[in-house]
């Protein structure tokens, strides 16, 4: 039965999330530990008549060996770290399926500065891909499947982790596509409500110490998975991009963050006029520092995302140590790049025009989690009126939104 469900999941990613059909092209990104699942995805894609299928499968063990024993230049020149194929696939019109399977703490012994430099190098090497993605020209999906390292880090049997993932991703539903469509409709309703409020800024407060104001640009647009181009699986968020220069106050993390397979935990960020002016972390401060110092834009925010604390993922009471899952269990923010689609007519504008409108540009985009049980978010509208949009961690009147 488990094998049947896993195959349903693979088919759903290709046919339900990416909505691919005969004649489309598919590019799959993953790691060697999940090669068996990638093979199933390829089989299901071929059944749909998708014949142009390309893969980029990384070997994390060989990469770690190079991190530990080679110079930075040798690492950058190695095919093991080459991501330039992203650009080629984007230009040729491939849909992207990125199957993220984390390995928490796998790179804990690697120098944090080296990890940051390689991350910057790889992000720069896929610039063409990122430009096309930001303009909405690429179909993409980010999903996850278990590996033994990930399961062990959660003190969990891998089959149990599979069961959680399959349940969260609606595979146990009698009508998977119907349940997915209903979820998309709920998120679209929330985005529409927020877009019609004419918000000037959002004010965040909770018992962790968060006291943060985030201004929104004029013409902001809250977005969500639309079932066409913008899709993660799972997804529970509605999101927009802030005015990068109108963020002030302090925000505390509510969950650990895994970045480059390293843990950052119990951290806070302080903002003034949009810029991160101070920060600290009890675990992974050097990794956090590397993110913030990536480039000029990585000292500013690029995303504001709203998620019910009582989301299906949160109700599992599992910290998945996987950004894709943990961000959909909690309101979150992101350091770095904004989304062009999050402002009116943004997809038709240049980066320079978007910057003038308040959006941010960076090689980085790193989500971190701030939602908890007593988070309150008020929207201050352009007319000065205040509207509570989230209370006790959830959308106010969630049954209506």
VMD Tcl script that draws the C-alpha trace (Angstrom):
set ca {
  {0.00 0.00 0.00}
  {2.86 2.40 0.81}
  {4.38 1.81 -2.64}
  {1.03 2.63 -4.27}
  {0.75 5.88 -2.28}
  {4.30 6.91 -3.17}
  {3.52 6.37 -6.83}
  {0.31 8.43 -6.47}
  {2.42 11.19 -4.93}
  {4.87 11.12 -7.84}
  {2.02 11.27 -10.35}
  {0.32 14.10 -8.43}
  {3.46 16.24 -8.51}
  {3.70 15.95 -12.28}
  {0.04 15.93 -13.27}
  {-1.68 17.72 -10.38}
  {0.83 20.34 -9.25}
  {2.81 21.07 -12.40}
  {-0.16 20.26 -14.64}
  {2.10 18.76 -17.28}
  {0.76 17.04 -20.35}
  {1.98 15.21 -23.43}
  {4.76 17.12 -25.18}
  {5.84 19.18 -22.16}
  {9.42 19.12 -20.87}
  {10.48 18.22 -17.32}
  {13.67 18.98 -15.40}
  {14.07 17.15 -12.07}
  {16.52 18.23 -9.36}
  {17.36 15.99 -6.39}
  {20.03 14.04 -4.53}
  {21.32 10.49 -4.82}
  {19.56 9.39 -1.61}
  {16.17 9.75 -3.30}
  {17.09 8.35 -6.73}
  {14.44 5.60 -6.39}
  {11.68 8.20 -6.08}
  {13.07 10.24 -8.96}
  {12.90 7.09 -11.10}
  {9.20 6.73 -10.19}
  {8.55 10.36 -11.15}
  {10.20 9.72 -14.53}
  {8.04 6.62 -15.07}
  {4.86 8.57 -14.31}
  {5.93 11.44 -16.55}
  {6.60 9.06 -19.43}
  {3.10 7.60 -19.02}
  {1.73 11.12 -19.60}
  {3.68 11.41 -22.84}
  {6.44 13.61 -21.48}
  {9.51 12.44 -23.34}
  {11.91 15.34 -22.79}
  {13.09 14.65 -19.24}
  {16.38 15.91 -17.80}
  {17.80 15.49 -14.29}
  {20.41 17.06 -12.03}
  {21.16 14.66 -9.19}
  {23.76 15.73 -6.62}
  {25.81 13.40 -4.42}
  {25.91 15.02 -0.95}
  {28.61 12.65 0.32}
  {31.01 13.53 -2.48}
  {30.19 17.21 -2.00}
  {30.95 17.02 1.73}
  {34.25 15.28 0.99}
  {35.22 18.14 -1.32}
  {34.17 20.73 1.25}
  {36.47 19.09 3.79}
  {39.49 18.46 1.56}
  {39.58 20.98 -1.30}
  {40.15 24.68 -1.80}
  {37.31 27.09 -2.56}
  {38.48 27.45 -6.18}
  {38.62 23.67 -6.63}
  {35.08 23.39 -5.27}
  {33.78 26.09 -7.62}
  {35.40 24.40 -10.62}
  {34.05 20.94 -9.73}
  {31.13 19.49 -11.74}
  {29.72 18.35 -8.39}
  {28.68 21.94 -7.64}
  {27.78 23.08 -11.16}
  {24.19 24.34 -11.37}
  {24.46 26.13 -14.71}
  {22.15 23.52 -16.24}
  {19.31 25.48 -14.60}
  {19.87 28.27 -17.13}
  {19.87 25.92 -20.11}
  {16.66 24.19 -18.99}
  {14.94 27.52 -18.33}
  {15.79 28.84 -21.80}
  {14.47 25.65 -23.40}
  {11.11 25.86 -21.61}
  {11.41 22.99 -19.16}
  {9.18 22.80 -16.08}
  {11.22 22.51 -12.88}
  {10.54 19.87 -10.22}
  {12.91 20.43 -7.30}
  {12.63 17.51 -4.90}
  {14.22 18.81 -1.71}
  {15.32 16.12 0.73}
  {17.19 17.75 3.63}
  {20.05 16.27 5.64}
  {20.09 18.33 8.86}
  {23.54 18.97 10.35}
  {25.16 16.96 7.55}
  {27.57 19.81 6.86}
  {28.06 20.92 10.47}
  {31.83 20.33 10.30}
  {32.28 22.42 7.15}
  {33.62 25.96 7.52}
  {30.67 28.38 7.50}
  {32.52 30.91 5.32}
  {33.17 28.26 2.67}
  {29.50 27.26 2.66}
  {28.45 30.89 2.25}
  {30.91 31.50 -0.59}
  {29.78 28.39 -2.48}
  {26.14 29.32 -1.97}
  {26.80 32.80 -3.42}
  {28.69 31.28 -6.34}
  {25.86 28.86 -7.13}
  {23.18 31.54 -6.89}
  {25.14 33.76 -9.26}
  {25.59 30.88 -11.69}
  {21.81 30.46 -12.14}
  {21.07 34.13 -12.74}
  {19.28 33.53 -16.06}
  {17.03 30.92 -14.46}
  {16.17 33.23 -11.55}
  {15.33 36.10 -13.88}
  {12.90 33.90 -15.81}
  {11.40 32.48 -12.64}
  {10.90 35.94 -11.15}
  {9.10 37.01 -14.31}
  {6.70 34.07 -14.11}
  {8.07 32.45 -17.25}
  {8.76 29.05 -15.70}
  {6.52 26.37 -14.26}
  {8.05 25.12 -11.02}
  {7.32 22.97 -8.03}
  {9.28 22.37 -4.84}
  {8.39 19.22 -2.93}
  {10.06 16.85 -0.48}
  {10.57 13.15 0.09}
  {12.25 11.43 3.05}
  {15.76 10.10 3.32}
  {17.28 8.14 6.21}
  {19.47 11.03 7.41}
  {16.46 13.33 7.62}
  {14.30 10.71 9.36}
  {17.04 9.89 11.88}
  {17.46 13.59 12.72}
  {13.78 13.59 13.70}
  {14.16 10.34 15.72}
  {11.59 8.90 13.38}
  {11.23 5.76 11.30}
  {11.42 6.65 7.62}
  {8.08 4.97 6.91}
  {6.42 7.12 9.56}
  {7.94 10.23 7.95}
  {6.61 9.05 4.61}
  {3.13 8.65 6.13}
  {3.21 12.19 7.50}
  {4.30 13.63 4.17}
  {1.73 11.68 2.17}
  {-1.04 12.77 4.52}
  {0.01 16.44 4.50}
  {0.25 16.37 0.70}
  {-3.35 15.09 0.40}
  {-2.40 11.69 -1.03}
  {-4.70 9.96 1.47}
  {-7.67 11.96 0.20}
  {-10.22 10.04 -1.85}
  {-10.23 12.86 -4.40}
  {-6.68 14.26 -4.38}
  {-7.23 16.83 -7.14}
  {-10.50 17.96 -5.56}
  {-8.85 18.50 -2.17}
  {-5.97 20.38 -3.83}
  {-8.40 22.60 -5.74}
  {-10.31 23.41 -2.53}
  {-7.07 24.40 -0.79}
  {-6.13 26.71 -3.67}
  {-9.56 28.33 -3.50}
  {-9.24 28.99 0.25}
  {-5.84 30.65 -0.16}
  {-7.03 32.71 -3.13}
  {-9.95 33.98 -1.02}
  {-7.54 35.10 1.72}
  {-5.24 36.83 -0.76}
  {-8.18 38.68 -2.32}
  {-9.38 39.87 1.12}
  {-5.94 41.25 2.00}
  {-5.53 42.93 -1.38}
  {-8.83 44.73 -0.96}
  {-7.89 46.18 2.46}
  {-5.52 48.83 1.04}
  {-2.89 48.17 3.71}
  {-0.15 50.65 4.56}
  {1.74 48.49 7.07}
  {1.54 45.33 9.17}
  {2.29 45.32 12.91}
  {3.49 42.06 14.50}
  {3.55 41.29 18.24}
  {3.91 38.11 20.30}
  {5.23 36.77 23.60}
  {8.60 35.77 22.10}
  {9.45 39.48 22.00}
  {8.56 40.22 18.39}
  {7.53 43.85 17.93}
  {7.86 44.64 14.26}
  {6.32 47.01 11.72}
  {6.48 46.11 8.04}
  {5.39 48.64 5.44}
  {3.90 47.43 2.19}
  {4.53 49.15 -1.15}
  {1.69 50.89 -2.92}
  {0.12 48.45 -5.33}
  {1.13 45.43 -3.21}
  {-0.41 42.09 -4.15}
  {-0.77 39.10 -1.85}
  {-0.28 35.93 -3.85}
  {-0.67 32.21 -3.23}
  {-0.15 28.98 -5.10}
  {-2.21 29.41 -8.25}
  {-2.02 25.90 -9.64}
  {-0.41 27.25 -12.81}
  {3.12 28.60 -12.25}
  {3.44 29.25 -8.50}
  {3.31 25.95 -6.66}
  {4.90 24.34 -3.63}
  {3.69 21.09 -2.17}
  {2.65 21.45 0.57}
  {1.46 25.04 0.64}
  {-0.59 26.93 3.22}
  {0.67 30.50 2.72}
  {-0.48 33.76 1.27}
  {2.49 36.03 0.68}
  {3.61 39.41 -0.58}
  {6.78 41.48 -0.72}
  {7.30 44.39 1.68}
  {8.67 47.87 1.08}
  {12.25 46.97 1.85}
  {12.96 50.39 3.44}
  {9.94 50.40 5.79}
  {10.74 47.61 8.25}
  {11.41 48.62 11.85}
  {11.65 46.77 15.15}
  {12.71 43.32 16.28}
  {11.59 39.82 15.34}
  {12.33 36.49 17.07}
  {12.44 33.09 15.42}
  {9.86 30.53 16.52}
  {11.45 27.44 14.93}
  {14.91 26.33 13.95}
  {16.04 27.04 10.40}
  {18.03 24.58 8.29}
  {20.25 26.34 5.75}
  {22.79 24.46 3.63}
  {22.11 21.45 5.89}
  {23.18 23.42 8.98}
  {21.02 24.46 11.93}
  {20.31 28.08 12.90}
  {18.21 28.29 16.06}
  {16.95 30.67 18.73}
  {17.79 33.84 16.81}
  {16.54 37.39 16.42}
  {16.92 40.21 13.92}
  {16.67 43.94 14.55}
  {15.64 46.33 11.73}
  {15.90 50.05 11.18}
  {14.58 51.64 7.98}
  {14.43 48.19 6.46}
  {18.03 47.14 7.16}
  {19.14 44.43 9.56}
  {21.26 46.44 12.01}
  {21.82 43.73 14.64}
  {21.24 40.02 15.12}
  {22.16 37.07 17.29}
  {21.64 33.31 17.42}
  {22.33 30.73 20.10}
  {23.07 28.19 17.38}
  {24.46 28.82 13.89}
  {25.26 32.51 14.22}
  {28.07 32.23 11.65}
  {25.67 30.67 9.14}
  {23.13 33.44 9.79}
  {25.87 36.04 9.37}
  {26.80 34.50 6.01}
  {23.21 34.81 4.79}
  {22.91 38.45 5.87}
  {26.25 39.39 4.30}
  {25.64 37.72 0.94}
  {25.11 41.03 -0.85}
  {23.56 44.45 -0.35}
  {20.01 43.11 -0.66}
  {20.46 40.33 1.89}
  {20.24 42.85 4.73}
  {16.60 43.52 3.80}
  {13.38 41.53 3.65}
  {11.87 40.18 0.43}
  {8.79 38.30 1.61}
  {5.98 38.47 4.15}
  {3.97 35.23 4.43}
  {0.87 34.54 6.51}
  {-0.02 31.01 7.64}
  {-2.50 29.75 10.24}
  {-0.79 28.42 13.36}
  {-3.40 25.66 13.26}
  {-2.39 24.59 9.77}
  {-2.34 20.83 9.05}
  {1.46 20.78 9.32}
  {1.49 22.61 12.65}
  {-1.06 20.16 14.04}
  {1.40 17.30 13.58}
  {3.50 18.99 16.33}
  {6.62 18.01 14.39}
  {9.42 20.44 13.65}
  {10.42 18.95 10.32}
  {13.83 20.65 10.03}
  {12.78 21.33 6.45}
  {11.98 24.88 5.37}
  {9.32 23.75 2.90}
  {7.34 22.10 5.70}
  {8.15 24.36 8.63}
  {7.31 27.55 6.69}
  {3.85 26.13 6.04}
  {3.31 25.59 9.75}
  {4.06 29.18 10.68}
  {3.90 32.79 9.61}
  {7.30 33.58 8.18}
  {9.48 36.22 6.59}
  {12.31 35.93 4.10}
  {15.66 37.65 3.91}
  {16.63 38.64 0.39}
  {14.90 38.73 -2.97}
  {11.37 40.00 -3.49}
  {8.77 38.63 -5.89}
  {7.93 40.72 -8.94}
  {4.41 39.29 -9.04}
  {3.74 40.80 -5.59}
  {3.20 44.32 -6.93}
  {0.83 45.58 -9.61}
  {2.28 45.04 -13.11}
  {5.52 43.85 -11.49}
  {6.15 41.14 -14.05}
  {6.46 43.77 -16.76}
  {8.96 45.95 -14.89}
  {12.77 45.93 -14.78}
  {14.72 45.26 -11.59}
  {15.54 48.97 -11.39}
  {11.86 49.90 -11.60}
  {10.97 47.33 -8.93}
  {13.66 48.71 -6.61}
  {12.22 52.21 -6.98}
  {8.81 50.85 -5.99}
  {10.28 49.39 -2.79}
  {10.97 45.78 -3.71}
  {14.28 44.09 -2.96}
  {16.92 42.42 -5.14}
  {19.37 39.80 -3.84}
  {20.99 36.51 -4.73}
  {19.52 35.14 -1.49}
  {15.99 34.25 -0.49}
  {15.93 32.55 2.91}
  {12.67 31.95 4.78}
  {12.59 31.96 8.59}
  {9.72 31.24 10.94}
  {8.12 33.68 13.37}
  {4.57 32.43 14.03}
  {3.45 31.09 17.42}
  {0.25 30.54 19.38}
  {-0.18 34.17 20.49}
  {1.01 36.04 17.40}
  {-1.14 39.05 16.59}
  {-0.92 40.93 13.30}
  {-2.69 44.22 12.75}
  {-3.08 45.84 9.37}
  {-2.88 49.64 9.46}
  {-4.76 50.83 6.39}
  {-3.97 53.82 4.20}
  {-6.85 55.72 5.87}
  {-5.38 55.08 9.34}
  {-7.90 52.42 10.33}
  {-6.55 49.34 12.15}
  {-7.81 45.85 11.31}
  {-6.71 42.73 13.19}
  {-6.02 40.13 10.51}
  {-4.39 37.44 12.68}
  {-5.09 36.67 16.33}
  {-3.81 33.79 18.47}
  {-1.68 32.79 15.49}
  {-4.61 32.34 13.09}
  {-6.49 34.38 10.53}
  {-9.38 36.16 12.24}
  {-12.52 34.36 11.18}
  {-10.52 31.61 9.49}
  {-13.74 29.75 8.68}
  {-14.64 32.69 6.43}
  {-11.20 33.16 4.95}
}
mol new
graphics top color blue
foreach p $ca { graphics top sphere $p radius 0.5 }
foreach p [lrange $ca 0 end-1] q [lrange $ca 1 end] { graphics top cylinder $p $q radius 0.2 }
display resetview
